[in-house]
Amino acid sequence: MIRIIGFDADDTLWRNEDIFEHAHARYRALLARYHPAAEVDRVLFATEMRNLGLYGYGVKGFTLSCVETAVELSQGRITGREIAEIIATGREMLSHPVELLAGVAEVVPQLARDYRLLLITKGDLQHQERKIAASGLAGHFHAVEIVSEKDGPAYDRIRQRHALSWAEFAMVGNSLKSDILPVLRLGGAGVHVPYHLTWQHEHVEEVPLDQPRFRRVERLADLPAVVAGL
């Protein structure tokens, strides 16, 4: 029986990747005079992956990688005005209002009455804390965990801190790579709530459709019934 539910935040509880997609479109347009969009995307992603261990996830690291990529692709010809535009885009992303996804405002309080809820997210500490506060959901969670990576060791540290039993734990999220597969491998349950956009780094080929503790729901409104059946 499930007693504890972990929730991902970005693109599970509120919109996030849409904001990045809009920023990518502005970035491609800015660099269009230097390179075609496909090359801009390719080099930017490679730069983000190279910098991930230094900057971590989030808007700030993305913005720094955008600046570095712009210098590289323009061979140093990028202007101060163009750099300022990249920074302005990053600031707009950081200050973007939190937009809850459909069903979240109803389902999270409902589940909080019957389960202990944990919010488990990765990214920049300050930005994530600000979004959690702005969401109005913080009071429904027993604890909030903001981690640098969501992998097996990170989830196991969370298990130890909160004295969890994997048999009683289910993780809910939009990313198979970060939210579902690590928990399934540890013996927990996973409920995948797909989002219409997925960052390239979160794509996986392995889809655990045949695992007994895996479920997928198309609407968050279906989550209470699914969790009750795990």
C-alpha positions, 0 to 999 in steps of 0.5 A: 500500500502506498503511504508516501507520494513524491511529486516532481515540480516542473512540468508536473505541477506547473509549466516550465518547458514552455518557457524554455521553448519560447526562450529557444525561439528568441535565441534562434532568431537572435543568432539567425544572422550567424547560423541556421536554427538547427546548428544553433540548437545543436551547439547550444545543447552540446554546450549545456551538456558540457557545462552541466556539471559546473552550472547544474540545471536551471535558467541561470546555467542555461543563460550562461551556456547561451552566452558562451554559444553565441560567442562561439557561433559568432566567432566573437562578433556577437555584440554587447546589445545581443548579449544584453538581449540574452541576459534579458531573456534569462531574467524574464524566465526567472521572473515568469509567473508560476502557472499550475497545470490542470487539476493540480490545485484540486488533486494535491490537497486531496492527496495530502489528506490521505498520504504524506507528500514530498516535493522532489525537484532539481535545479537552481535552489533560489529559483525553485524555492521562489516557484514553490512559494509562488505556487501556493502548494507548499503547505500540502507537502511534508517536506521539499527536496531540491537536489542537483540530480535525480538519480538512484543515489539522490533518491536513496538519500531522500529515503534515508532522510525521511525513513521511507520504505520503497514498498510504500513510496510512489513517485509522480512526474513527467520525466521517465529518466529523472522521476520514474526509472530511478525509483522503479529500479530501487523498488518504488512505484512510479506514475508517469504524467506525460507533458507535451514538451520534453527537454532533449536531455530527459529523453529515454529509449527505455519505457517500463510498460511491463513493470508491475509498479509502473502506471501512466496517466494522461490527466492528473485528475486520474492520479488518486484512483491510480495511486490507490490501486498500486 
